[in-house]
Amino acid sequence: MGERCLSEPIANQEDIESMSQIVEEGLRAGALGFSTSRTVVHRTKSGEEVPGTFAGEKELYGIAEGMKRSGHGIFQMASDLGEQDGDLRWMSELSKNYGVPVSVNLFQNDGRPTQYREILKRMRSANESGAQVFAQVSGRTAGLLLCLDGTMHPFMSKPAYREIRHLPKAERIQKMREPEVRRAILQPDERTLSAQQKLYLEGWHKMFRLGDPPNYEPSQSECFEQRAKAEGVSAEELAYDTLLEFDGNGLIYFPLLNYANYNFDPSYEMMRSPDIHFGGSDGGAHCGAICDVSLPTFNLAYWSRDREKGSRLPVEFIVHKQTMGTASLHGLKDRGCLKPGYLADVNLIDFQRLNVAAPKMAFDLPTDARRLVQKASGYHATIKSGEIIYQDGEPTGNLPGNLIRGPQNLI
């Protein structure tokens, strides 16, 4: 967890009481919970850890006290879960002492590929003793999509590429196809590289061609490192050609977490644990390198129908976890079930047609900023409160939804 320890006080008592009040006010105004970051991965542009990374127990308990006074709310965080006991210990104590459910992300880490099992075991023990601590797990990897229009790709720092990066995309691609430019970009880099640059230039053992339709569970033999050995070319050449596919819209899939074994078996284990809920769909942040908004559709199609490299999950299990399972955890007890009194929120799905396409870059944010988007097929109709709001993937113009403020109970 870095040089500082969890018990070290960072804020004084007056600050803690002020934070506690602010959280209480937010929850009473309609928030469903409090969210923070406790992972060293989340940093500012200058490299500083974001507030909350090393907050002490008094701070965390003060926030939970505000949640308790409000009468509802879930305490959610991104965490490294790096300590043997510390993180889960205070999460368990916070949950039991203040009656607050705690949700924390959990992934398989390459450095400790079986650690998630021990965490789930300790989580089970904590919950059997009265805590409500849940792991937020993903049906896919946590990683990056690298492309020419994106935030990053393996050649973006190469001097020869930097000479042409200002060109309009069509001209840039045309240049990249020229043999001289290709050779210049692919020549070995003799500069002193940063840790991030090394990651994108030496991570060939975990980089894959995503393709269209996308393959999110490729075999180890499909990584650029292994393919290069088998095909008698360099990994750099394979990556270069992948980026130029589909008129320069090719994607390199770079799973960083949940893929130490080159399969989804760890995800399968985690998803079947009694102390988890589905999550991890990074739909807003890092939108030039991550496109996980498709996870609910992917989970339903892949895990209950298409997976061939291991066990599948029942369709009813996936549906429940992604509807009532998630809603009830966050205090939304009026949805997620087809029964009288519940909201008539329904997706009518042609299950055999249900699929996700390869992500594509769109420039439709303010100032024409970019974001990766991904289309889905197979949704015949999306119904909100009894009204069709999408028909065959197209909006109908009906907008019956309302702003949610706080927990929701049955009518």
N, C-alpha and C positions, 0 to 999 in steps of 0.2 A: 504493500500500500504506500510505498515511498518512505521518506525520511521521518515523516510525522506519524504519530500513532493515533488511533481512534479516540482515546481518552483525553488527548491534549485539548484543553479549552481554547477555542479560537474567538468566540464571542463572549462578551460579559453578560451578566444576568439581565441587565436592562435591554440589551439587544435581543436576547433569547425571548424575553417576554413580549417584545415588540413583534418579532417574527411569529410567535405563537398567536398573537392577536390578528395579524394580517392573514394568516392561514385560516383562522376561525371565520373572519369576515368573508374571505373568499368562498369558503364552503357554504356559509349561510346565504351568500348571494347566488349560489347555484352550481358551484364547482362540484365535481364528482370525487375529487381527491387531490393529493399533493404529489408532485413529481420532482425528482432531483437527479443529479448525476454524481456517481461516486467511482467513476472509472478514470484512470490516468490517461486514457485515450482521448477524452474530451478536453481539448485545450483551446485557448484563444490563438489568434494569428501570431501573437508574440511568443507562444509556447507555454504560457502560464495555465495552470490547472483552473478549470471553471469553479466558481463558488460552490461549495458543498462537497467537493472531493474528499477533503480531510476534516469535515465537520465533526466535532466531538459528540459524545453521547448526550451531554446535557442539551446541546442544540437540537439533536434529533428527537429527544424525548420532549423538549419544549414544543416542537412542531406537533408531535403526537398529542400533547395535552390540548392544543388548540383544536385538533380534529375531534378529540373526545368531547370537548365542550359543545362542538357543533352538532354532534349526534350521528355523524356519518362520515364516509370518505375512505378511500384506499390510499395507502402510502406506497408509491411506486418509484422505482429507481433503476438506473443502469449502474451495474456494479461489476467489479472484477472478481468478486468472491474469492479473493486471493488468500485470505488468512485461513488457517486450519480451523479455528474456532470462532474468531472475532466477529466476522460479519454476520453469520447466522445466529450467533449468540445474542447480539444486541437486537437483531430483527425479531427474534423469538420473544425476547423480554419486552420489547416495545409492543408487540402485538398482544401479548397476554396482559400486560399491565394497563394498557389503554384501550383494549378491545378494538384494535385497528387491524384490518387485513393488510398484509404486506406483499407486494408483487415485485419480483426481481428477475431480470433477464438471465438466462442460462444457456450457454453454448459449449460445445466441445472445443477444447483448446489443443492446438498441435503439441505444445510443450508438455501438457498433462492430459493425454487423450482419454483417460478413464476417470478423471477427477469428478466429472459430472455425476457419476454413480454414487460417489461418497457424499456429494452435496445433496442429492436426492434422498439418500438414506438418512442423513442428519435432519433434513427437512421433514421427513416422515416422523422421526422421533420427536421433533419439536411440536408438530401438529397433534401428535398423540398425547402430548402433555398440556394441550390447551391453546397452542398458538394457531394463527392463521397465516402461514407463510407459503407463498405460491411461486413456482418458477414459471416465468414467461418464456415459452420455447417456440421454435420455428420449425416448420416442416421442410425447410430448405437451409442452405448455407447462409452465413453472414459474410458478404464479400463485396467485390467491386465489379463493375462493368467498365471496361476500357475501350474507348473508341476515339476517332479523330475529332469528333465534335464535343467530346466529353471533357470532364475536369482533368483527366489524365490518361496517358497511354505510354507504352514503353519507350517511345522515341521522342517524346516531347522536349526533352532537355538536350538532345543531340544537336551539336552546332549546325550540321547540315540541314536538319529539319527546321531549326529556328530561323534559318535564312528564308524559308518559304512559308512559314506558318501564317504570315500576314496576308497571303493570297486568298482570294475567294476559294471556296471549297473545291469547285470544279477544276480550277486552275491548279490548285495544290495537289489534287489527286493525279492530274495529268503529269505534273512534274514528278510525283513520286513513282510513276510508272516508267519514267525514263531511266535507262540502265545506269547512267552516270550518277544521277541523284540517288538511286537505290543503293549503289555501292557506297556512296559517301555516307549515307545515313546508317548503313549496316556495319560500317567499319568499327573495329573495337574502340571503346571509349577509354582514353588514357588519362582523363581528368580524375581528380579526387572527387568522388561522389558522396553525396549526403546519404544518410541511412534510408531515406525515402526513395531516392534515385536508385540505390542498390536494390531495394525491394522490387522495383518495377523492371529492373534489368537482370535480376538474378532469381526471380521467382518462377522460372519456366517449369519447375516440377509441379506447380499448382495453377498454371494457366492453361486454358482450353479455348477452342473455338466454340462459341455458343451455338451458332447456326440458327436456321429458321425452318421448321419449328425448333424452339430452343431445347437443348439437352442440359438439364440441370444436375444430372447424376452421371457424369461421364466416368469411364474406367480410368485407372492410372495410366494405362497404355495410350490414352488419348491426350495426355498432357503434352505440351510442346517439347519438353525434355525427352520423353520416351519416343514420341513421334520422330524427332530429329535423328535419334539413333537408328530407328527402323528405316527411315526414308533417305538417310545419307545426306541430310541438309542441316543447316543450323536452326536452333530454336528461334533465333531472331528472324530468319527468313519466313518461318511459318507464321510468326506473329505479324510480320509486315504484310504478308499476303492476306491474312485474316482481316486486318483493318481495311484493306482495299476491296474486300468483297462487297457485293450488293451496292455497287456504285459508291464505294467509300463509306458505307454504313455498317460495315462488319463489326462484330462485338467480340472482345476477349473476356471470357468468364474467369474471374480470379477469386475463388472461395478462400476466405481467410480463417473462418471458424466453422465448426460442424463438418469438417471434411478431412480430418487426419487419416481416416481409413479409406478414403476415396469411395465412400458410399454413404447412404443415408441411414445405415443401421443404428448409429447413435441417436439420430433424430427419432427413429421409430421407438427406441427404448424410452427416450424422454417423453414423447407424446403419450405413451401408455401409462406413465406414472400417475398415481392418484392425486398428486399435489402440483399439478401444472394447469396452465391455461394457454391457449394459442395466442401468439403475438409475433413481434419481430418484423412486422411489415412496415419498413421505413418508407413511408409514402411522401414525406415532405422534405426532410433534411437530406443533404448530399444528393440533390436531384440531378446532378450532372454525372454521377458515378454509381448510383444505387437506384434500382427500380423494383422494390418489393411489394408495391401496392397490389400486385397480382396474386399474392400468396393465398387469399381465401379461395380463389378459383383454382389455382394450381393444387392446393391441398385436396380439394374435392375431386378433381379429375385424376391427379397422379396417384394419390395415396389410396383411393378407393377403386380405381379402374385400370390405370396404365402401368403401374410399377411392375417391372419384371426382374429387378436385381435383388429382390428380397421380399419380405412380408408386406402385405397391404393392410389397410385399416377399413373397418366397415363404414359404409357410406353414412349410416345413421350416427355413428360416433363422430365423424367429421362434422356433420351438420349440427349436432348438438353442441360440440365444443365451440363452433364458430358463431353460434346464435345464443341460445339460452345460457350456455356455459360462461361466455364472456360477459353477457349483459347482466346476469345476476351477481357476478363478482363485483361489478361496479355500481350496484344498487338499482339497476334498471329491471325491476321485477314484473314489468307489464308487457314484456315482449320475449320472442324467442320460442314460443310454443303455440301450436294450433289448437287453442281451446277458447271457449266463450269467455269474454272479459279481457282477453289479451289483444294488443294491437294487431290489426290485420296487415302485418308486414310480411310479404311473401315473395319469393323468387320462383317463377315457373321455369324449369330448366329442361332442355333437351339433353339428357345426360350423355348420350353418345356423341353429341356435337360439342360438348363443353371442352374448351381448350383456351390456352393463351398463345398469342403470337409473340414473335421476337420483339423486344423493346426497340423503340425508335426515338430519336431526339426531336423534340418540338421546340420551337422558339416562340412561345405564346404567353410568356409571363411579362409583367411590366418591363419596359425598356427592351423588349424582345429577348429577355433572358431565357436560358435553355432549361429544359427538364426532360428526363426520360419518361416516355409514356408507353403503355402496353395495352393492347386491345384484347378483349376476350370475346369468344363466340359461344353460342349455346344457350344464352338467356332469352327465352321467349317473351317474358314479361317480368317487370319488377313492380310490385304493388306496395304502396305505402298507405296505411290506414284505409285500405279498401279501394284506393284509386290507383290506376295504372300510371306510373310516372315514366317508365321506359317500355317500349314495345320493340322487340327484336333489335335491341341495342340502341334505339333512337329515342331521344326525349320526347314526351308527349306534350310538355308544357304544363302539366298538372303539378302543383307544388303544395301538397297538403301538409307537409311537415311543419313542426313547430320547434322553437328553441327549447332545449331541455335545460331545466334548472333543478339541480339536485336529484335525489333518488326518486324513482317513479314506482308507484304501486298499482295494483289492479284497480280498474274502474269499479 
